[in-house]
Amino acid sequence: MPVPPRLARFLVLFAVFLCAACGLVYELALVALGSYLLGNTITQASIVLSVMVFAMGVGSLASKRLQSRPEISFALIEGLLSLIGGLSVLLLYASFAWLGLYGPGLVIVAFVIGALIGAEIPLLMTMIQKIREESAARAVADLFAADYVGGLIGGLAFPFLLLPVLGLPKGALVVGALNAVVGVAVVLWLFRSELTPRGRALLGVGLALVVGVLAGAYFASDRFEMSARQALYRDPIVHAERTDYQEIVVTESFDGTDTRLFLNGDLQFSSIDEYRYHESLVHPALTGRREEVLVLGAGDGLALREVLGYGDVRHVTLVDLDPAVVELSRTDPVIRGLNGDAFDDPRVEVVHEDAFNWLRENGRRFDAVIVDMPDGEDVSTSKLYTVEFYTLLRHALADGALASVQAGSPFFAPEAYWSVGLALEEAGMAVTPYHVDVPSFGNWGFYLIAADTGAPPEPRLPEDHPELRFLDERVLGAAQVFPKDRLPGEVKPSSLLHPYIIGYHERGWEGY
C-alpha cells in the first residue's frame, strides 16, 4: 500500500461514501425525469426504485464471479456505472422524444444501474479486507455506514445543489464524471500493486475515455436538449425554461398565428381558440356580486383578462405557485397582447403560493372564485381536485357567491370529470356541470358551484357582460346537455388519501 493501512482503509470508505452519493443521484434523476415527462411521481418512483432494488440483488449475486480480481472488477464496474448513470438522462430523453420507447428504456437503464451498484459492496468488502483483515461484521458495518451516509448527501445534493445549479442532464453528467474519477482512481493508486502494468495502462485509458465522453456530452447537452425538446412539439419553440416547479415551453407557428403555452408538456392554451375556454370558465361565475374576486391558477393572465372586463370589479387576488409563469405572461409581447396587460391593472394582487395551503391560511371571503388549475394527473396537482380542497374553497365563498372550476374533458376522461363533481358535492356545494368544444383541447368541461346545497346554480351570462367572441345564452344552454355515452358511471370522489382522479386521468387519456 502506498499509505498506512489506517489511511488506506479511510480512503476506501471515503470512496464508498462518494460512490453511494452518486448512485442515489442516478436514482433520483430517473425519478425526476419520469415525473417531468410523464407526470405521476408515485408511479415513476415505484418503477425506478423497485427495479433498482431488485437489480441490486442480482448484481450482488453476480459479483461472486468477480471476487478473484476484485480491484480490476470494481474499477470496471465504476467506469461502466459512471458512463451509464451520467448519460442516463440524455439517453432516456432521446428515447422519449424520438423513439417512443421511454418505458422499456427506463426499466433497462434502472436495471443496469441497480445491478452495477449491487456489485459494489461485495467487491469493496474483499478489497478492504486486503488492507487489514478484520471480522466480517465490523467491515460490513463500516461499509454500510459509509454507504448510507453517502446516500444522505446525494439525496440532499440532488434537489438543493445539482438541480438548481446544473439542471438535470448536466447534473447527472457531472456526478458521472465524479463517480468515474473516484471509483477508478482508488484502484489505480491504492491497489496498483495488484495490477499489471498493462492493467494500469488500460484502466487509465478507460478512465480518460469515460471522462472525455461525459465532458463531451456536457458541452453538447444544451444543443441536444433543444433538439430533443423541439421533437416533442409541432411548432418551433420560442421560449423554454425549467423552474423549480415545472418546464415552461412556448411555441409559435411559422405563420405567427398560433402561440401555445405548455407546462410540463401539457397544453395550457392556444392563441387561436383560448377565448372559448376562458369565456366559458369565467363569465358564468360573475352573475352576482363581483367586487372581490379570487382566481386560483391561471398564471397566463387570460382568465384575469375576462374578470377585469367588468368595471365593478374592485380587487382580484390571483394565486399561482410559479412566479416564472406570471413573469413570462407579464413580459412576453404575444402573451401580454393576449391577456391585455392584465397584470399591470392596479386592481390585481398576485400571490405566489400553493393554492391548497393558501386557502387553509386565508381568512378572507370572496364574491366570486375562478379555479383554473392543471388537471389532477399526478400527486402534486391531484390534491387540487379533492374533497378537502373544495371544502377549503367553500369556506372562501361569501354568501351567495358563485365559483367556476375547470374539470378536464368529459369526452377523453369522463371518470375524472365526474369525479370532480362528486368531490364538489361531498364538500357541501351545489353543482351544475357544463361543457364546450375548444378545438385545441377537444371537448372540455367545467362546473358552476354555489356554497350551499340548495338548487344547483344555472349557468348564464351577466346582463352587463362585455362583448364576447364565443359564448352566448344559447351556447350555455346547450353546454348543460351531455350525450348518453358520457354520463357518469361508477366513479368516486377524490381525496387526499384516496386520489382516484390520478387513475381516472391515466385510463381516460391512454392512447391519446
C-alpha positions as CSV (number, residue, x, y, z in Angstrom):
1,M,0.0,0.0,0.0
2,P,1.3,3.5,-0.8
3,V,-0.1,4.8,2.5
4,P,-0.5,3.3,6.0
5,P,-3.4,0.7,6.3
6,R,-5.5,3.0,8.5
7,L,-5.4,5.8,5.9
8,A,-5.9,3.4,3.1
9,R,-8.9,2.0,4.8
10,F,-10.3,5.5,5.3
11,L,-9.8,6.3,1.6
12,V,-11.7,3.2,0.5
13,L,-14.5,4.1,2.9
14,F,-14.5,7.7,1.5
15,A,-14.8,6.2,-2.0
16,V,-17.7,4.2,-0.8
17,F,-19.3,7.3,0.6
18,L,-18.9,9.3,-2.7
19,C,-20.0,6.4,-4.9
20,A,-23.1,5.9,-2.8
21,A,-23.9,9.6,-3.2
22,C,-23.5,9.2,-6.9
23,G,-25.7,6.1,-7.0
24,L,-28.6,7.8,-5.3
25,V,-28.3,10.8,-7.6
26,Y,-28.8,8.4,-10.5
27,E,-31.9,7.0,-8.9
28,L,-33.4,10.5,-8.2
29,A,-32.5,11.7,-11.7
30,L,-34.5,8.8,-13.2
31,V,-37.5,9.6,-11.0
32,A,-37.3,13.3,-11.7
33,L,-37.1,12.8,-15.5
34,G,-40.1,10.4,-15.5
35,S,-42.1,12.9,-13.5
36,Y,-41.2,15.7,-15.9
37,L,-42.1,13.8,-19.0
38,L,-45.0,11.6,-17.8
39,G,-46.2,13.1,-14.5
40,N,-47.4,10.8,-11.7
41,T,-44.4,10.9,-9.5
42,I,-45.6,7.9,-7.4
43,T,-45.6,5.6,-10.4
44,Q,-42.2,6.7,-11.7
45,A,-40.6,6.4,-8.2
46,S,-42.2,3.0,-7.7
47,I,-40.9,1.7,-11.1
48,V,-37.4,3.1,-10.6
49,L,-36.9,2.1,-7.0
50,S,-38.4,-1.4,-7.3
51,V,-36.4,-2.3,-10.5
52,M,-33.2,-0.9,-9.0
53,V,-33.5,-2.7,-5.7
54,F,-34.2,-6.0,-7.5
55,A,-31.3,-5.4,-9.8
56,M,-29.0,-4.6,-6.8
57,G,-29.7,-8.1,-5.6
58,V,-28.9,-9.6,-9.0
59,G,-25.7,-7.6,-9.1
60,S,-24.7,-8.7,-5.7
61,L,-25.1,-12.3,-6.6
62,A,-23.3,-11.8,-9.9
63,S,-20.3,-10.3,-8.1
64,K,-19.4,-13.7,-6.8
65,R,-17.8,-14.5,-10.2
66,L,-15.6,-11.4,-9.9
67,Q,-14.1,-12.0,-6.5
68,S,-10.9,-13.4,-7.9
69,R,-9.9,-10.0,-9.3
70,P,-11.9,-7.6,-7.1
71,E,-9.8,-4.5,-7.8
72,I,-9.9,-4.6,-11.6
73,S,-13.6,-5.7,-11.4
74,F,-14.5,-2.8,-9.1
75,A,-12.8,-0.3,-11.4
76,L,-14.5,-1.6,-14.5
77,I,-17.9,-1.6,-12.7
78,E,-17.4,2.0,-11.6
79,G,-16.4,3.1,-15.1
80,L,-19.4,1.5,-16.6
81,L,-21.7,2.8,-13.9
82,S,-20.5,6.4,-14.2
83,L,-20.9,6.2,-18.0
84,I,-24.4,4.8,-18.0
85,G,-25.5,6.8,-15.0
86,G,-24.1,10.0,-16.3
87,L,-25.7,9.6,-19.7
88,S,-29.0,8.1,-18.4
89,V,-31.0,11.3,-18.6
90,L,-29.9,12.1,-22.1
91,L,-30.4,8.6,-23.3
92,L,-33.9,8.4,-21.8
93,Y,-34.9,11.8,-23.1
94,A,-33.8,10.8,-26.6
95,S,-35.8,7.5,-26.3
96,F,-38.9,9.6,-25.3
97,A,-38.5,12.3,-27.9
98,W,-37.5,10.3,-31.0
99,L,-38.2,6.6,-30.4
100,G,-41.3,6.5,-28.2
101,L,-39.6,3.8,-26.0
102,Y,-39.3,5.6,-22.7
103,G,-41.0,2.9,-20.6
104,P,-38.8,0.0,-21.7
105,G,-35.7,2.3,-21.8
106,L,-36.4,3.3,-18.2
107,V,-36.6,-0.3,-17.0
108,I,-33.4,-1.3,-18.8
109,V,-31.4,1.7,-17.6
110,A,-32.7,1.3,-14.0
111,F,-31.9,-2.4,-14.0
112,V,-28.3,-1.9,-15.3
113,I,-27.6,0.9,-12.9
114,G,-29.0,-1.1,-10.0
115,A,-27.0,-4.3,-10.9
116,L,-23.8,-2.3,-11.1
117,I,-24.5,-0.6,-7.7
118,G,-25.3,-4.0,-6.2
119,A,-22.0,-5.4,-7.3
120,E,-20.0,-2.7,-5.5
121,I,-20.3,-3.7,-1.8
122,P,-19.2,-7.3,-2.1
123,L,-16.1,-6.3,-4.1
124,L,-15.4,-3.5,-1.7
125,M,-15.7,-5.9,1.2
126,T,-13.0,-8.1,-0.4
127,M,-10.8,-5.0,-1.1
128,I,-11.0,-3.6,2.4
129,Q,-10.1,-7.0,3.9
130,K,-6.9,-7.0,1.8
131,I,-5.9,-3.7,3.5
132,R,-6.4,-5.0,7.0
133,E,-8.2,-8.2,7.8
134,E,-10.9,-8.0,10.4
135,S,-14.2,-9.5,11.3
136,A,-16.9,-9.5,8.6
137,A,-19.3,-7.8,10.9
138,R,-17.0,-4.8,11.5
139,A,-16.2,-4.5,7.9
140,V,-19.8,-4.7,6.8
141,A,-20.8,-2.1,9.5
142,D,-18.2,0.3,8.3
143,L,-19.1,-0.2,4.6
144,F,-22.8,0.2,5.1
145,A,-22.3,3.3,7.4
146,A,-20.3,5.0,4.6
147,D,-22.8,3.9,2.0
148,Y,-25.8,5.2,3.9
149,V,-24.3,8.5,4.8
150,G,-23.3,8.9,1.2
151,G,-26.8,8.3,0.2
152,L,-28.0,11.0,2.5
153,I,-25.5,13.5,1.0
154,G,-26.5,12.5,-2.5
155,G,-30.2,12.8,-1.7
156,L,-29.8,16.3,-0.3
157,A,-27.4,17.5,-3.0
158,F,-29.8,16.5,-5.8
159,P,-32.6,18.9,-5.1
160,F,-30.7,21.7,-3.4
161,L,-27.5,21.8,-5.4
162,L,-27.4,19.8,-8.6
163,L,-30.8,20.7,-10.0
164,P,-30.8,24.4,-9.2
165,V,-27.2,25.0,-10.3
166,L,-26.7,22.5,-13.2
167,G,-30.1,21.2,-14.2
168,L,-31.0,17.5,-14.7
169,P,-28.8,16.5,-17.7
170,K,-25.7,18.3,-16.7
171,G,-26.1,17.4,-13.0
172,A,-26.1,13.7,-14.0
173,L,-23.1,14.1,-16.2
174,V,-21.0,15.9,-13.5
175,V,-21.9,13.2,-11.0
176,G,-20.9,10.5,-13.5
177,A,-17.5,12.1,-14.0
178,L,-17.0,12.3,-10.2
179,N,-18.1,8.7,-9.9
180,A,-15.6,7.6,-12.6
181,V,-12.6,9.5,-11.1
182,V,-13.2,8.3,-7.5
183,G,-14.0,4.7,-8.4
184,V,-11.2,4.1,-10.8
185,A,-8.6,6.3,-9.1
186,V,-8.8,4.5,-5.8
187,V,-7.9,1.3,-7.6
188,L,-5.2,2.8,-9.7
189,W,-3.5,4.4,-6.7
190,L,-4.2,2.3,-3.6
191,F,-4.2,-1.1,-5.3
192,R,-1.7,-0.5,-8.1
193,S,0.5,-3.3,-6.8
194,E,-2.4,-5.7,-7.5
195,L,-2.5,-4.6,-11.2
196,T,-0.1,-5.5,-14.0
197,P,1.4,-2.5,-15.9
198,R,-0.9,-3.3,-18.8
199,G,-3.9,-3.4,-16.5
200,R,-2.9,0.0,-15.1
201,A,-2.5,1.5,-18.5
202,L,-5.8,0.1,-19.7
203,L,-7.6,1.5,-16.6
204,G,-6.0,4.9,-17.1
205,V,-7.0,5.0,-20.8
206,G,-10.6,3.8,-19.9
207,L,-10.9,6.5,-17.2
208,A,-9.8,9.1,-19.7
209,L,-12.3,7.9,-22.3
210,V,-15.2,7.8,-19.8
211,V,-14.5,11.3,-18.5
212,G,-14.0,12.5,-22.1
213,V,-17.3,11.1,-23.2
214,L,-19.1,12.7,-20.3
215,A,-17.3,16.0,-20.8
216,G,-18.3,16.0,-24.5
217,A,-21.9,15.2,-23.6
218,Y,-21.8,18.0,-21.0
219,F,-20.9,20.6,-23.6
220,A,-23.3,19.2,-26.2
221,S,-26.2,18.8,-23.7
222,D,-27.8,22.2,-24.3
223,R,-28.0,21.7,-28.0
224,F,-29.1,18.1,-27.5
225,E,-31.8,19.2,-25.1
226,M,-33.1,21.8,-27.5
227,S,-33.2,19.3,-30.4
228,A,-35.0,16.7,-28.3
229,R,-37.4,19.2,-26.8
230,Q,-38.3,20.5,-30.3
231,A,-39.0,17.0,-31.4
232,L,-41.9,16.9,-28.9
233,Y,-43.7,19.9,-30.3
234,R,-45.3,20.6,-33.6
235,D,-44.3,24.3,-33.9
236,P,-40.9,26.0,-33.3
237,I,-40.1,26.7,-29.7
238,V,-39.6,30.4,-29.0
239,H,-39.2,30.2,-25.2
240,A,-38.2,27.4,-22.9
241,E,-37.1,27.3,-19.2
242,R,-37.2,24.9,-16.3
243,T,-38.2,26.4,-13.0
244,D,-38.3,24.9,-9.5
245,Y,-41.8,23.6,-10.3
246,Q,-42.1,22.8,-14.0
247,E,-40.9,23.1,-17.5
248,I,-42.3,26.1,-19.4
249,V,-42.4,26.0,-23.2
250,V,-43.9,28.5,-25.6
251,T,-44.2,27.6,-29.3
252,E,-45.2,29.7,-32.3
253,S,-46.4,28.5,-35.7
254,F,-44.4,29.5,-38.7
255,D,-47.0,32.0,-39.9
256,G,-47.2,33.5,-36.4
257,T,-50.9,32.9,-36.0
258,D,-50.8,30.2,-33.2
259,T,-48.9,30.7,-30.0
260,R,-49.1,27.9,-27.4
261,L,-48.1,27.6,-23.8
262,F,-47.1,24.2,-22.4
263,L,-46.4,23.3,-18.8
264,N,-44.6,20.0,-18.4
265,G,-45.6,19.2,-21.9
266,D,-49.3,19.8,-21.3
267,L,-51.0,22.4,-23.4
268,Q,-52.3,25.3,-21.4
269,F,-53.7,27.5,-24.2
270,S,-53.6,28.1,-28.0
271,S,-54.0,31.7,-29.1
272,I,-56.3,30.6,-31.8
273,D,-59.2,29.4,-29.6
274,E,-58.3,30.2,-25.9
275,Y,-61.1,32.7,-25.7
276,R,-63.6,29.8,-26.0
277,Y,-62.2,28.2,-22.9
278,H,-61.8,31.4,-20.8
279,E,-65.1,32.9,-21.7
280,S,-66.8,29.7,-20.7
281,L,-64.8,29.4,-17.4
282,V,-65.1,32.9,-16.1
283,H,-68.4,34.7,-17.1
284,P,-71.0,32.3,-15.6
285,A,-69.4,32.8,-12.2
286,L,-69.7,36.6,-12.4
287,T,-73.5,37.0,-12.5
288,G,-73.8,38.2,-8.9
289,R,-71.6,40.4,-6.7
290,R,-68.1,40.6,-8.0
291,E,-66.3,43.3,-6.1
292,E,-63.8,40.8,-4.6
293,V,-62.7,38.0,-7.0
294,L,-60.3,35.2,-6.4
295,V,-58.5,33.4,-9.2
296,L,-56.6,30.2,-8.4
297,G,-54.0,29.3,-11.0
298,A,-54.3,31.0,-14.4
299,G,-50.8,32.5,-14.3
300,D,-51.1,33.2,-18.0
301,G,-53.5,36.1,-17.2
302,L,-56.2,35.1,-19.7
303,A,-58.9,34.3,-17.1
304,L,-57.8,37.5,-15.4
305,R,-58.4,39.4,-18.6
306,E,-62.1,38.2,-18.6
307,V,-62.6,39.2,-15.0
308,L,-61.1,42.7,-15.5
309,G,-63.7,43.3,-18.3
310,Y,-66.2,44.3,-15.6
311,G,-65.9,47.8,-14.2
312,D,-67.4,47.0,-10.8
313,V,-64.6,44.5,-10.0
314,R,-62.6,46.3,-7.3
315,H,-59.9,43.8,-6.4
316,V,-58.7,40.5,-7.9
317,T,-56.4,38.2,-5.9
318,L,-54.6,35.7,-8.2
319,V,-52.8,32.8,-6.5
320,D,-50.3,31.0,-8.7
321,L,-47.4,28.8,-7.5
322,D,-44.8,29.6,-10.1
323,P,-43.5,33.2,-10.4
324,A,-41.9,32.4,-13.7
325,V,-45.3,31.8,-15.4
326,V,-46.6,35.1,-14.2
327,E,-43.4,36.9,-15.2
328,L,-43.5,35.4,-18.7
329,S,-47.1,36.4,-19.0
330,R,-46.3,39.9,-17.8
331,T,-43.3,40.4,-20.2
332,D,-43.8,38.3,-23.3
333,P,-45.2,40.5,-26.1
334,V,-47.5,37.9,-27.5
335,I,-48.9,36.7,-24.2
336,R,-49.2,40.3,-23.0
337,G,-51.2,41.1,-26.1
338,L,-53.5,38.1,-25.4
339,N,-54.1,39.0,-21.7
340,G,-54.4,42.7,-22.4
341,D,-51.6,43.6,-19.9
342,A,-53.8,42.2,-17.2
343,F,-51.0,42.1,-14.6
344,D,-50.5,45.8,-14.9
345,D,-54.0,46.6,-13.8
346,P,-53.9,48.2,-10.3
347,R,-56.8,46.1,-9.1
348,V,-54.7,42.9,-9.4
349,E,-52.8,41.3,-6.5
350,V,-50.6,38.4,-7.3
351,V,-49.7,35.8,-4.6
352,H,-47.1,33.1,-5.3
353,E,-48.1,30.3,-3.0
354,D,-49.5,26.8,-3.2
355,A,-53.3,27.2,-3.6
356,F,-54.2,24.5,-1.2
357,N,-52.0,25.9,1.6
358,W,-53.1,29.5,0.8
359,L,-56.8,28.5,1.2
360,R,-56.0,26.8,4.5
361,E,-54.4,30.0,5.9
362,N,-56.7,32.6,4.2
363,G,-59.5,34.1,6.2
364,R,-61.0,36.2,3.5
365,R,-64.2,35.5,1.6
366,F,-64.8,36.4,-2.0
367,D,-67.8,37.3,-4.1
368,A,-66.6,35.0,-7.0
369,V,-63.9,32.4,-7.4
370,I,-62.3,31.1,-10.6
371,V,-60.4,27.9,-10.3
372,D,-58.2,27.3,-13.3
373,M,-55.7,24.6,-12.3
374,P,-53.8,22.0,-14.3
375,D,-55.5,18.6,-14.5
376,G,-55.1,16.3,-11.5
377,E,-52.9,13.8,-13.3
378,D,-50.2,13.5,-10.6
379,V,-49.6,13.8,-6.9
380,S,-48.8,17.5,-6.9
381,T,-52.0,18.5,-8.8
382,S,-54.4,15.8,-7.7
383,K,-54.8,17.4,-4.2
384,L,-56.4,20.4,-6.0
385,Y,-59.3,18.2,-7.0
386,T,-60.1,16.6,-3.7
387,V,-63.0,16.9,-1.2
388,E,-60.6,18.6,1.2
389,F,-59.6,21.3,-1.3
390,Y,-63.1,22.0,-2.2
391,T,-64.1,22.2,1.4
392,L,-61.5,24.9,1.8
393,L,-62.8,26.6,-1.3
394,R,-66.4,26.6,0.1
395,H,-65.2,28.5,3.2
396,A,-63.7,31.1,0.9
397,L,-67.0,31.9,-0.7
398,A,-69.1,34.7,0.6
399,D,-72.9,34.3,1.0
400,G,-74.5,34.0,-2.4
401,A,-71.1,33.7,-4.2
402,L,-70.5,31.5,-7.2
403,A,-67.4,29.7,-8.3
404,S,-66.4,28.0,-11.5
405,V,-63.9,25.1,-11.8
406,Q,-62.2,23.7,-14.8
407,A,-62.6,19.9,-14.6
408,G,-60.9,18.3,-17.6
409,S,-62.5,16.6,-20.6
410,P,-65.8,14.8,-20.2
411,F,-65.1,13.1,-23.5
412,F,-61.5,11.9,-23.1
413,A,-61.5,11.4,-19.4
414,P,-65.1,11.2,-18.3
415,E,-64.4,9.4,-15.0
416,A,-62.0,12.1,-13.9
417,Y,-64.6,14.8,-14.9
418,W,-67.5,13.3,-13.0
419,S,-65.2,12.6,-10.0
420,V,-64.7,16.3,-9.7
421,G,-68.4,16.9,-9.5
422,L,-68.8,14.3,-6.7
423,A,-65.9,15.8,-4.8
424,L,-67.6,19.2,-5.0
425,E,-70.9,17.8,-3.8
426,E,-69.3,16.0,-0.9
427,A,-67.7,19.2,0.1
428,G,-71.2,20.7,0.6
429,M,-71.8,22.6,-2.6
430,A,-74.5,22.7,-5.2
431,V,-73.0,22.0,-8.7
432,T,-74.0,22.3,-12.3
433,P,-71.8,20.6,-15.0
434,Y,-71.4,22.1,-18.4
435,H,-69.0,21.6,-21.3
436,V,-68.0,23.3,-24.6
437,D,-65.8,22.5,-27.5
438,V,-62.3,24.0,-27.6
439,P,-60.6,22.8,-30.8
440,S,-57.1,22.7,-29.4
441,F,-58.3,20.8,-26.3
442,G,-61.3,18.9,-27.6
443,N,-64.5,18.7,-25.6
444,W,-63.8,20.4,-22.2
445,G,-65.8,20.5,-19.0
446,F,-66.5,22.9,-16.1
447,Y,-68.6,23.1,-13.0
448,L,-70.5,26.1,-11.8
449,I,-70.9,25.9,-8.0
450,A,-72.6,27.6,-5.1
451,A,-71.6,27.3,-1.5
452,D,-74.9,25.7,-0.4
453,T,-76.9,22.5,-1.0
454,G,-79.9,24.3,-2.5
455,A,-80.9,24.3,-6.1
456,P,-77.9,24.0,-8.5
457,P,-76.9,27.3,-10.0
458,E,-77.9,27.9,-13.5
459,P,-75.0,28.9,-15.9
460,R,-75.9,32.2,-17.6
461,L,-74.2,35.3,-18.6
462,P,-74.2,38.6,-16.6
463,E,-76.5,41.1,-18.1
464,D,-73.7,43.6,-18.4
465,H,-71.1,41.2,-19.8
466,P,-68.5,42.7,-22.2
467,E,-68.6,41.7,-25.9
468,L,-67.7,38.0,-26.2
469,R,-66.5,36.1,-29.3
470,F,-67.9,32.7,-28.4
471,L,-70.3,32.5,-25.5
472,D,-73.9,33.4,-25.5
473,E,-77.1,32.2,-23.7
474,R,-77.8,29.6,-26.4
475,V,-74.4,28.1,-26.2
476,L,-74.6,28.0,-22.4
477,G,-78.0,26.3,-22.5
478,A,-76.6,23.6,-24.9
479,A,-73.5,23.3,-22.8
480,Q,-75.5,21.7,-20.0
481,V,-76.6,18.7,-22.2
482,F,-74.3,15.7,-22.1
483,P,-74.6,12.7,-24.6
484,K,-75.6,9.4,-23.1
485,D,-72.2,7.8,-23.7
486,R,-70.5,10.5,-21.5
487,L,-72.9,10.4,-18.5
488,P,-71.4,9.5,-15.1
489,G,-70.7,5.8,-14.3
490,E,-69.2,4.2,-11.3
491,V,-66.8,6.8,-10.0
492,K,-65.7,8.0,-6.6
493,P,-64.8,11.5,-5.3
494,S,-61.1,12.0,-4.9
495,S,-59.5,12.8,-1.5
496,L,-56.0,13.4,-0.2
497,L,-55.7,9.8,1.0
498,H,-57.5,8.3,-2.0
499,P,-56.5,10.3,-5.1
500,Y,-58.7,8.3,-7.5
501,I,-58.5,11.1,-10.1
502,I,-55.0,10.2,-11.0
503,G,-56.0,6.8,-12.2
504,Y,-59.1,8.2,-13.9
505,H,-56.9,10.5,-15.9
506,E,-54.5,7.8,-16.8
507,R,-57.2,5.5,-18.1
508,G,-59.0,8.2,-19.8
509,W,-56.1,9.7,-21.8
510,E,-54.5,6.4,-22.6
511,G,-54.0,6.1,-26.3
512,Y,-54.3,9.9,-27.0
